[in-house]
Structure formats: C-alpha cells, structure tokens
Amino acid sequence: MRIIVDFDRCRSNGVCVDLAPEIFEIRNDGYLYLLKEEVSDSELVLAEEAVDGCPTQAISISDT
C-alpha cells in the first residue's frame, strides 16, 4: 500500500507523527516528511489511523 500526502493541504500539525512515527516526521524546518511511501501490512493499521486522524484530510492510502 502506498501513502499519499497532499502537501498543499498539510499544515504539519503533527497528528500523523504522533500516530505513526515510523511513517511520518516533522523536521526542524517545521515541515512534514514522509519517511516511507510504501507500507507493509503490519504498518497499514498505523497508516489508516493517520489518515483518519489528519485534521486537514491531507493523507490517503492507495493500493496502486
């Protein structure tokens, strides 16, 4: 599964980092970084929680 972040919508509020720090990171510049574009089945639950928790709906998951 592939994680997609719409960086135009993202406000780097850190909810996704709190939920899935293995996948997302906010660096010293204040911007969100995607650490993994492809997630394993075991990481999918965390990725889904980040999608659901994102207040700006900037994160999605694709199976392609």
Residue pairs with C-beta under 8 A, 6 or more apart in sequence:
1 38
1 39
1 41
1 44
1 47
1 61
1 62
1 63
2 37
2 38
2 39
2 61
2 62
2 63
2 64
3 23
3 34
3 36
3 37
3 38
3 39
3 47
3 59
3 60
3 61
4 59
4 60
4 61
4 62
5 32
5 34
5 58
5 59
6 58
6 59
6 60
7 32
7 58
8 58
9 56
9 57
9 58
10 32
10 56
10 58
10 59
11 55
11 56
11 58
12 26
12 30
12 31
12 32
13 55
13 56
14 26
15 50
15 53
15 54
15 55
16 23
16 24
16 32
16 50
16 53
16 54
16 59
17 24
17 25
17 26
17 32
19 46
19 49
19 50
19 53
20 43
20 46
20 47
20 49
20 50
22 35
22 36
22 43
22 46
23 34
23 35
23 36
23 39
23 43
23 46
23 47
23 50
24 32
24 33
24 34
24 35
24 50
25 32
25 33
25 35
26 32
26 33
27 33
36 43
39 46
39 47
39 61
44 61
47 59
47 61
48 61
50 59
51 59
51 60
51 61
